[in-house]
Amino acid sequence: MKIVQLLPELNEGGVEVETMELNRELVSLGHESIVISNGGRLVKQIEEDGGMHLTFDVASKNIFTLFRRVYRLRKLLKALRPDIIHARSRVPAWLSFLANKTLHIPFVTTVHGFNSVSAYSRIMTAGDEVICVSSAIKAYIRKHYQTVEEKITVIPGGIDVMKFDPGNIDRQFMETFKKHYELENQFVISVVGRITQLKDIETFIHAVALVKENRPDIKALIVGGVHKDKENYFESLKKVVKELGVENEVVFTGSQSNIAEIYALSSVVVSASKKPESFGRSVAEAIAMNTPVVATNHGGVKDIIIEGENGFFAEIGDADSLAEKIVKAKELTFDGNAYIKKNFSLPKIVKRTLEVYEKAIEKNKIKV
């Protein structure tokens, strides 16, 4: 099967990681994988894993270049003759949908987030088959777009259980990291992901200050990069840290590559998002490393966390609730790796995705 995936760019983020991992798995299964994007740092990985990357402007929202890009994309798709077009974001979906009008290639979309309800966002429900990354996303598009049940399949993001396996960690990195940030014999809690307002890191910092009152050994890691447009927010977080007197307890580590090791050395991982997470990749990855998670009580994480078994839910924006659940979560013990393998392992997710592709192909045959 020849599969084309389209997304705006290939930099940091859950959509990019899912595209990259699916590319690798498709190639390993003998399929031909092509990724179309506006480029980015993960292009090299796509190609090293045996996929083809084609640079094309599927990121710009400029309406004045739309029809020229549609024409060029139609020519490209006609030359490629893929079995499936798989769009993972709104601009690529619109371009693909319009370019495909006369080509009639089976078309699949994945709804990765709670996009604003609009005619523009409706395009994500226009696939012959529609993948939702969580039950919460499925309920959202059913409510706002009345998307028919029969063409929706819930497929969460796949977790690479070889990478996120407590038995496969880089212990040398862990020792060096612990020493650098003075984490030895500390109660380490971590937030992992790009620094944005939606992550509600200020509530996390307030929760750290509350936990510190009874646990002076607390050390909080905020792991993630800062985009230029988030630098003011980043400065405001540093101000909160200073005001609360937790400069010695809160560490901003910047972007890190050894995420599995950071989960493994953490006592608890926190996801305090104000906006519901569409899936909650960091939550599943942390649980795979047998680390309990405290997350805000909404969105896709509700498909992952089993309350009182591998984590807890805290109320949104409530530092007291978050602090209480962090302390409780530290006492949990469980086999998270087995749980993730059973429910969210990458091979299972790829198998289900290929089944959706087959359904789209069969549906397209009937239409033609």
C-alpha positions in Angstrom: 0.0 0.0 0.0 1.2 3.5 -0.8 0.2 6.0 1.9 0.6 9.8 1.9 0.4 11.6 5.2 0.1 15.4 5.2 0.7 17.8 8.1 1.8 21.4 8.3 5.4 20.9 9.5 7.7 18.4 11.1 8.9 19.9 14.3 8.1 19.3 18.0 4.6 18.0 18.9 2.3 15.0 19.3 1.0 15.1 15.7 4.6 15.2 14.4 5.6 12.2 16.6 2.6 10.2 15.5 3.3 10.8 11.9 7.0 9.9 12.3 6.2 6.7 14.2 3.6 5.6 11.7 6.0 6.3 8.8 8.6 4.0 10.5 6.1 1.2 11.2 4.6 1.3 7.7 8.0 1.0 6.1 8.9 -1.9 8.4 5.7 -3.7 7.3 6.6 -3.3 3.6 4.3 -0.3 2.7 5.4 2.8 0.8 5.3 5.8 3.1 5.3 9.4 1.9 5.1 12.4 4.2 4.2 15.9 2.8 4.9 18.9 5.0 6.5 22.3 5.0 9.6 20.8 6.5 11.2 20.8 9.9 13.8 19.1 12.1 12.1 15.6 11.9 12.4 15.4 8.1 15.7 13.7 8.5 14.2 11.0 10.8 11.4 10.4 8.3 14.0 9.7 5.6 16.3 7.7 7.8 13.4 5.4 8.7 12.8 4.6 5.0 10.0 7.1 4.2 10.0 9.8 1.5 9.5 13.4 2.5 8.2 16.0 0.0 8.4 19.6 1.0 5.2 21.5 0.1 3.4 24.5 1.6 0.6 22.8 3.5 1.0 25.1 6.4 0.0 28.6 5.2 -3.5 29.9 5.7 -3.1 32.5 3.0 -6.3 32.3 1.0 -4.7 34.1 -2.0 -2.3 31.2 -2.7 -4.9 28.5 -2.0 -6.0 27.7 -5.5 -2.4 27.7 -6.8 -1.4 25.3 -4.1 -4.5 23.1 -4.7 -3.5 22.9 -8.4 0.1 22.0 -7.6 -1.0 19.4 -5.0 -3.4 17.8 -7.5 -0.5 17.4 -10.0 1.7 15.9 -7.2 -0.9 13.4 -6.0 -1.8 12.4 -9.6 1.9 11.6 -10.2 2.3 9.8 -6.8 -1.0 7.8 -7.3 -1.2 6.8 -3.6 -3.7 4.3 -2.2 -4.6 6.6 0.7 -4.4 10.3 1.5 -4.2 10.8 5.3 -4.6 14.5 6.4 -3.7 15.3 10.0 -4.5 19.0 10.2 -7.0 21.6 8.8 -4.9 23.3 6.1 -3.6 20.1 4.7 -7.1 18.6 4.9 -8.6 21.5 2.9 -5.8 21.3 0.3 -6.1 17.6 0.0 -9.9 17.6 -0.2 -10.0 20.2 -3.0 -7.1 18.6 -4.9 -8.7 15.2 -4.6 -12.1 16.3 -6.1 -11.2 14.8 -9.5 -8.8 12.2 -8.4 -11.1 10.2 -6.0 -8.3 8.8 -3.9 -9.5 7.3 -0.6 -9.3 10.1 2.0 -8.7 9.7 5.7 -8.5 12.4 8.4 -7.4 12.3 11.9 -8.9 14.8 14.4 -6.0 15.4 16.8 -7.6 18.3 18.9 -10.6 20.2 20.1 -10.5 22.7 17.2 -12.8 25.7 17.3 -16.2 24.9 16.0 -16.5 26.4 12.5 -16.9 25.6 8.8 -13.1 25.8 8.6 -12.7 23.0 11.2 -15.5 20.9 9.8 -13.1 19.7 7.0 -11.6 17.3 9.6 -14.8 15.3 9.5 -14.8 15.1 5.6 -12.7 12.0 5.3 -14.2 8.8 3.9 -13.1 7.6 7.3 -12.4 9.8 10.4 -10.0 8.8 13.1 -10.3 10.4 16.6 -7.5 10.2 19.0 -9.8 9.8 22.1 -13.3 9.2 23.1 -13.5 12.8 24.1 -12.7 14.0 20.6 -15.2 11.6 19.1 -17.9 13.0 21.4 -16.9 16.5 20.4 -17.2 16.0 16.7 -20.4 14.0 17.1 -21.9 16.9 19.1 -20.8 19.8 16.9 -20.8 18.3 13.4 -23.2 15.3 13.7 -20.5 13.1 12.1 -22.0 9.7 11.5 -21.0 7.1 14.0 -20.2 4.5 11.3 -17.2 6.4 9.8 -15.5 7.3 13.1 -12.8 5.1 14.7 -11.2 6.0 18.0 -7.4 5.3 17.7 -5.2 6.8 20.4 -1.7 7.8 19.8 0.6 4.7 19.8 3.3 4.4 22.4 6.7 3.0 21.5 6.9 0.4 24.3 10.5 -0.5 23.4 11.6 3.2 24.0 9.3 3.7 27.0 10.4 0.5 28.9 11.9 0.7 32.3 14.3 -2.1 31.2 15.7 -0.1 28.3 16.7 3.2 30.0 20.0 5.0 29.8 21.2 4.8 33.4 24.3 6.9 32.7 22.1 9.8 31.5 19.9 9.5 34.6 22.9 9.6 36.9 24.4 12.6 35.1 21.0 14.4 35.0 20.3 13.7 38.7 23.7 15.1 39.6 23.4 18.2 37.4 20.0 19.1 38.9 20.7 17.8 42.4 17.8 15.3 42.4 19.4 12.5 44.5 17.0 11.4 47.3 14.5 14.1 46.3 10.7 13.9 45.7 10.8 14.6 42.0 7.7 15.7 40.1 7.8 16.6 36.4 5.8 18.5 33.8 6.8 17.5 30.2 5.9 19.4 27.1 6.2 22.8 25.3 5.8 25.7 27.7 2.4 27.3 26.9 -0.4 29.0 28.8 -2.6 25.9 28.1 -0.4 23.7 30.2 -1.3 25.9 33.3 2.2 25.7 34.6 1.5 28.5 37.1 -1.0 26.3 38.9 1.6 23.5 39.0 4.1 26.0 40.5 1.6 27.0 43.2 1.0 23.3 43.9 4.8 22.8 44.3 4.8 25.6 46.9 2.0 23.9 48.8 3.6 20.4 48.8 6.9 22.0 50.0 5.2 23.0 53.3 5.2 19.3 54.3 7.8 17.9 51.8 10.9 20.1 51.8 12.6 17.5 49.7 10.4 18.3 46.7 12.1 19.1 43.3 9.9 20.1 40.4 11.2 19.7 36.8 9.5 21.8 34.0 10.8 20.1 30.9 10.1 21.7 27.5 11.1 24.3 25.0 9.9 27.9 24.7 8.8 29.2 21.4 9.5 32.9 20.7 5.8 33.8 21.0 5.8 32.3 24.5 8.8 34.1 26.0 6.7 36.6 27.9 4.7 33.7 29.5 8.0 32.0 30.4 9.2 35.2 32.1 6.0 35.4 34.0 6.5 31.8 35.3 9.9 32.7 36.5 8.4 35.6 38.4 5.8 33.3 40.0 8.6 31.0 41.1 10.4 33.9 42.8 7.3 35.3 44.4 6.5 31.9 45.9 10.0 31.4 47.1 10.5 28.1 45.3 13.6 29.1 43.3 15.5 26.1 44.8 12.7 23.7 44.1 11.6 24.5 40.6 13.9 23.8 37.6 13.4 24.8 34.0 15.4 22.2 32.0 14.5 23.3 28.5 14.0 20.7 25.8 15.3 17.3 26.5 15.8 14.2 24.3 15.9 11.5 27.0 12.2 11.9 28.0 11.8 8.2 29.0 14.6 8.6 31.5 13.1 11.8 33.0 9.8 9.9 33.5 11.7 7.1 35.1 13.5 9.3 37.6 10.3 11.2 38.5 8.2 10.1 41.5 5.1 11.7 39.9 4.4 13.3 36.5 1.8 16.1 36.2 -0.4 17.2 33.3 -2.3 20.3 34.5 -3.7 21.5 31.2 -6.5 24.1 31.2 -7.7 22.9 27.9 -8.5 19.2 27.6 -5.7 17.2 26.0 -6.9 15.4 22.9 -5.0 12.3 23.8 -2.3 12.8 26.4 0.8 11.2 25.0 3.0 12.3 28.0 0.5 10.7 30.4 0.7 7.3 28.6 4.5 7.5 28.2 4.9 8.2 31.9 2.6 5.3 32.9 4.6 3.0 30.6 7.6 3.9 32.7 5.7 2.9 35.9 5.4 6.5 37.0 2.0 7.7 38.4 0.4 10.7 36.8 -1.8 13.4 38.1 -3.9 15.1 35.4 -6.7 17.6 35.1 -10.1 15.9 34.9 -11.0 16.3 31.2 -10.1 15.2 27.7 -8.3 12.2 26.3 -6.4 11.5 29.6 -9.6 10.0 30.9 -9.1 7.1 28.5 -5.7 6.5 30.0 -5.6 7.1 33.8 -7.3 4.6 36.1 -8.1 6.6 39.2 -6.3 5.3 42.2 -4.4 2.7 40.3 -2.0 4.5 38.0 -2.8 8.1 38.8 -5.4 10.6 40.0 -7.4 13.4 38.5 -7.2 17.0 39.9 -9.6 19.9 39.4 -8.7 22.4 36.7 -6.8 25.4 37.9 -7.0 24.2 41.6 -3.5 24.1 43.2 -4.8 22.6 46.4 -6.4 19.7 44.6 -3.3 19.2 42.5 -1.0 19.3 45.5 -3.1 16.8 47.4 -3.2 14.3 44.5 0.6 14.6 43.9 1.2 13.5 47.4 -1.3 10.6 47.1 0.1 9.5 43.7 3.6 9.0 45.1 2.3 6.0 47.0 0.9 4.1 44.0 2.7 1.1 42.6 1.6 -0.7 39.5 2.8 -2.4 36.3 2.2 0.5 33.9 4.3 -1.0 31.1 2.1 -4.1 30.8 -1.0 -1.8 30.9 0.3 0.4 28.1 1.4 -2.6 26.0 -2.0 -4.1 26.2 -4.0 -0.9 25.4 -1.7 1.6 23.6 1.3 -0.2 22.0 2.4 1.1 18.7 1.9 -2.2 16.8 -1.7 -2.4 17.9 -2.3 1.2 16.8 -0.7 0.7 13.4 -2.8 -2.4 12.9 -6.0 -0.5 13.6 -4.9 2.4 11.4 -4.3 0.0 8.5 -7.8 -1.4 9.0 -9.2 2.1 8.7 -7.3 2.5 5.4 -8.7 -0.7 4.1 -12.2 0.5 5.0 -11.7 3.8 3.2 -10.4 1.9 0.1 -13.5 -0.4 0.1 -15.8 2.5 0.6 -14.2 4.3 -2.3 -14.6 1.3 -4.6 -18.4 1.3 -3.9 -18.6 5.0 -4.6 -16.9 4.7 -7.9 
